[in-house]
Amino acid sequence: MQQRTLLAGLIAAACALPFILPSYMVFQVTLVLVYALALLGLNLLIGFNGQISLGHGAFFAVGAYTAAMLMEHAGWPYWATLPAAAVVGGVLGYLFGLPALKLDGVYLAMATFALGVVTPQLLKYKGLEAWTGGSQGLVLLKPDAPFGLPLDADQWLYFFCLGVALVLFAIAHNLLRGAMGLNLVAVRDHPIAAEAMGVDNARIKSITFGISALYTSVAGALSAIAVQFVAPDSFNVFLSITLLVGAVVGGLSSLSGALFGAVFIQFVPRFAEQVSKAAPWAVYGAILLMLMLVWPAGVAGGIARLRAWFITRRQA
């Protein structure tokens, strides 16, 4: 009951944010929701299934370009591009996961890293330039609030992304509580024992890769709609590394960790730049190192430890 009350309070606070914050902050919080979905997909793969990916920026790009091309060339409404991005990203992730089954650990990380390196170059390929816009990318129009709602474009996009995020987080929560979630963790912790118990390890890993790519592709589509622009250089390998850093900082094997990691991705680099315009990455690295030393299990893990300590002290 306490958890439900807390969740309801957090949702109510989230709904109040766009009426309190200025427009530019509403846009930044919208990007936090976008990155949270991408990190959730990566967390399902790494934290709950034990597969390492350094190329999820590629699936982020797939979702963004799927949405952008359907809106620009086919005239699709922005909301209809999300299921399309989910299907395209999920199928590509599943297909990539099939040959990747032969790899594990750092070898799988290198294979996904190659995927992240290749994707921006493919998007610049002249044969696809008519669709992708080449190096110039595609410019999109920001959607207005429907049904005459008294919201500006930034507020509406925030609520749209919030609704999508709540639905996908709820789906992930139910997925992890069921048999699929148990299989994910079993394959991660004891693959031989899981297979002896009848779990199809190869099938679970492939499906997990597909689901992870699906979540990240939906996040990419939301990013394209919110930012109103896609270009190959926006999805370089640095994006994949940033997503991995966010997943680890937020806390692996934790749904809430995706949200904490998204806050880190969105705001810490900007804070570092304000602290030192000459060496912002030095500040960023110092903050990252401090967090890893203080909370090696991520922010979610650190909060869980503090909560357990507080409960123990209160009982004592």
C-alpha positions in Angstrom: 0.0 0.0 0.0 2.9 2.4 0.8 4.5 1.7 -2.5 1.3 2.4 -4.4 0.8 5.6 -2.5 4.4 6.7 -3.2 3.9 5.8 -6.9 0.7 7.8 -7.1 2.4 10.8 -5.5 5.3 10.6 -7.9 3.0 10.4 -10.9 1.0 13.4 -9.6 4.2 15.4 -9.1 5.3 14.4 -12.6 2.0 15.7 -14.0 2.5 19.0 -12.2 6.0 19.6 -13.5 5.1 21.1 -16.9 2.9 23.8 -15.3 5.7 24.8 -12.9 8.9 24.7 -14.9 9.8 27.0 -17.8 9.5 25.7 -21.4 13.2 24.9 -21.8 13.2 22.8 -18.6 10.0 21.0 -19.7 11.9 20.0 -22.9 14.9 18.7 -20.9 12.6 16.7 -18.5 11.0 15.3 -21.6 14.4 14.1 -22.8 14.9 12.5 -19.4 11.8 10.4 -20.0 13.1 9.5 -23.5 16.5 8.4 -22.1 14.8 6.5 -19.3 13.1 4.2 -21.8 16.4 3.7 -23.7 18.1 2.8 -20.4 15.3 0.5 -19.4 15.8 -1.5 -22.6 19.6 -1.6 -22.0 19.0 -2.6 -18.4 16.8 -5.5 -19.4 19.6 -6.8 -21.5 22.6 -6.1 -19.2 21.2 -6.0 -15.7 18.7 -8.8 -15.9 20.1 -11.0 -18.6 23.8 -10.4 -18.4 24.5 -9.5 -22.1 26.8 -6.5 -22.6 26.0 -4.1 -25.4 28.1 -1.1 -26.6 25.9 -0.5 -29.6 22.5 0.4 -28.5 22.8 3.8 -30.0 22.2 2.0 -33.3 18.8 0.9 -32.2 18.1 4.4 -30.9 18.9 5.6 -34.4 16.7 3.0 -36.0 13.7 4.2 -34.0 14.5 7.9 -34.6 14.9 7.4 -38.4 11.8 5.1 -38.6 9.7 7.8 -37.1 11.3 10.7 -39.0 11.0 9.0 -42.4 7.4 7.9 -41.9 6.5 11.4 -40.8 8.5 13.2 -43.6 7.9 10.9 -46.6 4.7 9.0 -45.8 2.8 11.7 -43.9 2.2 9.4 -40.8 1.0 11.1 -37.6 3.7 11.2 -35.0 1.9 8.8 -32.6 1.5 6.1 -35.3 5.2 6.0 -35.8 5.9 4.5 -32.3 4.4 1.1 -33.0 6.3 1.0 -36.3 9.6 1.9 -34.6 8.9 -0.7 -32.0 8.4 -3.4 -34.6 11.4 -2.4 -36.7 13.7 -2.1 -33.7 12.5 -5.3 -32.1 12.8 -7.4 -35.3 16.3 -6.1 -36.0 17.4 -6.6 -32.4 16.1 -10.2 -32.4 17.9 -10.9 -35.8 21.1 -9.4 -34.5 20.8 -11.5 -31.3 20.7 -14.8 -33.2 24.3 -14.7 -34.5 25.4 -12.9 -31.3 24.4 -16.1 -29.4 27.8 -17.5 -30.3 29.5 -14.6 -28.5 29.7 -13.8 -24.8 31.2 -11.2 -22.5 33.6 -8.8 -24.1 33.3 -10.5 -27.5 29.6 -9.7 -27.6 30.4 -6.1 -26.5 32.8 -5.8 -29.4 30.2 -7.0 -31.9 27.6 -4.5 -30.6 30.3 -1.8 -30.6 30.9 -2.5 -34.3 27.1 -2.1 -34.9 27.2 1.3 -33.2 30.2 2.4 -35.3 28.7 1.2 -38.6 25.2 2.7 -38.2 26.0 6.4 -38.7 27.9 5.6 -41.9 25.0 3.6 -43.3 22.7 6.5 -42.7 25.0 8.7 -44.8 25.1 6.2 -47.7 24.2 7.9 -50.9 21.8 5.2 -51.9 19.7 6.0 -48.9 20.1 9.7 -48.9 16.7 10.3 -50.5 15.1 8.8 -47.5 17.5 9.6 -44.7 18.5 13.1 -45.8 22.2 12.0 -45.8 24.5 14.1 -43.7 22.0 16.9 -43.5 19.4 14.8 -41.8 15.7 15.4 -41.6 13.8 18.3 -40.0 10.4 17.6 -38.4 7.5 19.7 -37.2 6.7 19.7 -33.5 3.1 18.4 -33.0 0.5 20.6 -31.3 -1.8 19.5 -28.5 -4.9 17.6 -29.9 -8.6 18.2 -29.1 -8.0 21.8 -28.3 -6.2 21.0 -25.0 -4.9 24.2 -23.3 -1.2 23.0 -23.6 1.6 24.4 -25.6 3.7 22.0 -27.8 6.4 21.4 -25.1 3.8 20.6 -22.5 1.9 18.2 -24.7 5.1 16.4 -25.8 6.0 16.0 -22.1 2.6 14.4 -21.3 2.8 12.2 -24.4 6.2 10.9 -23.5 5.1 10.5 -19.9 2.2 8.4 -20.9 4.3 6.2 -23.2 6.9 5.8 -20.5 4.4 4.8 -17.8 2.9 2.1 -20.1 6.3 0.7 -21.1 7.6 0.7 -17.5 4.4 -1.1 -16.4 4.9 -3.7 -19.1 8.5 -4.2 -18.1 7.5 -4.5 -14.4 4.9 -7.2 -15.2 7.4 -9.0 -17.6 10.0 -9.3 -14.9 7.6 -10.5 -12.3 6.5 -13.4 -14.5 8.1 -16.5 -15.8 10.0 -14.5 -18.4 11.7 -12.5 -15.7 12.7 -15.6 -13.8 14.2 -17.1 -17.0 16.2 -13.9 -17.7 17.8 -13.9 -14.2 18.4 -17.7 -14.3 20.2 -17.4 -17.7 22.3 -14.6 -16.3 23.2 -16.2 -13.0 23.3 -19.9 -13.7 23.1 -20.6 -17.5 24.0 -24.3 -17.1 21.6 -24.9 -14.3 18.9 -23.0 -16.2 19.4 -25.2 -19.3 19.3 -28.3 -17.2 15.9 -27.2 -15.8 14.5 -26.9 -19.4 15.1 -23.2 -20.1 16.0 -22.5 -23.7 19.0 -20.2 -23.1 19.4 -19.3 -26.8 15.7 -18.4 -27.2 15.7 -16.3 -24.0 18.8 -14.4 -25.0 17.4 -13.6 -28.5 14.0 -12.5 -27.2 15.7 -10.3 -24.6 17.9 -8.7 -27.2 14.7 -8.0 -29.3 12.8 -6.6 -26.4 15.7 -4.4 -25.4 16.1 -3.1 -28.9 12.3 -2.5 -29.0 12.4 -0.3 -26.0 15.5 1.6 -27.2 13.9 2.1 -30.7 10.7 3.6 -29.1 12.9 6.0 -27.2 14.7 7.0 -30.4 11.3 7.7 -32.1 10.2 9.9 -29.1 13.6 11.7 -29.3 13.1 12.5 -33.0 9.6 13.8 -32.3 10.7 15.9 -29.4 14.0 17.3 -30.9 12.4 17.7 -34.4 15.6 16.7 -36.1 17.6 13.6 -36.9 21.1 13.4 -38.4 23.6 10.5 -38.5 26.2 12.3 -36.4 23.7 12.5 -33.5 23.8 8.7 -33.2 27.5 8.0 -33.2 29.2 5.5 -30.9 29.5 8.0 -28.1 25.7 7.8 -27.7 26.0 4.0 -27.1 28.7 4.6 -24.5 26.6 7.3 -22.9 23.7 5.0 -22.6 25.9 2.3 -21.0 27.2 4.8 -18.5 23.7 5.9 -17.6 22.6 2.3 -17.1 25.5 1.6 -14.7 25.2 4.9 -12.8 21.5 4.5 -12.4 21.8 0.9 -11.2 21.6 -2.3 -13.1 18.8 -4.9 -12.3 16.6 -2.0 -11.2 13.7 -0.4 -13.1 14.1 2.8 -11.1 17.8 2.9 -12.1 16.8 3.7 -15.6 15.2 7.0 -14.4 18.2 7.9 -12.2 20.6 7.2 -15.1 18.5 9.3 -17.5 18.7 12.2 -15.1 22.5 11.7 -15.0 22.8 11.7 -18.8 20.7 14.8 -19.2 21.8 17.1 -16.5 25.4 16.1 -15.3 27.1 17.1 -18.6 25.4 20.5 -18.5 26.3 21.0 -14.8 29.9 20.1 -15.6 30.0 22.7 -18.3 28.7 25.3 -16.0 31.3 24.4 -13.4 34.2 24.6 -15.9 33.9 25.6 -19.5 37.6 24.9 -20.0 37.5 21.3 -18.8 33.9 20.1 -18.5 34.8 16.4 -19.1 37.2 16.5 -16.2 34.3 17.6 -13.9 32.1 15.0 -15.5 34.7 12.3 -14.9 35.2 13.4 -11.3 31.4 13.2 -10.6 31.2 9.8 -12.3 34.2 8.4 -10.3 32.7 9.7 -7.1 29.3 8.1 -7.7 31.0 4.8 -8.6 33.1 4.9 -5.4 30.2 5.9 -3.1 27.5 3.8 -4.8 29.2 1.0 -6.8 25.7 -0.6 -7.3 24.4 2.6 -8.8 22.1 5.2 -7.5 19.2 2.8 -7.2 21.3 0.3 -5.3 22.7 3.1 -3.0 19.2 4.3 -2.2 18.1 0.7 -1.5 21.0 0.4 1.0 20.1 3.7 2.7 16.5 2.6 3.0 17.5 -0.8 4.5 19.8 1.0 7.0 17.1 3.4 8.0 14.6 0.6 8.5 17.1 -1.3 10.6 17.9 1.7 12.7 14.2 2.5 13.3 13.5 -1.1 14.4 16.5 -1.1 16.7 
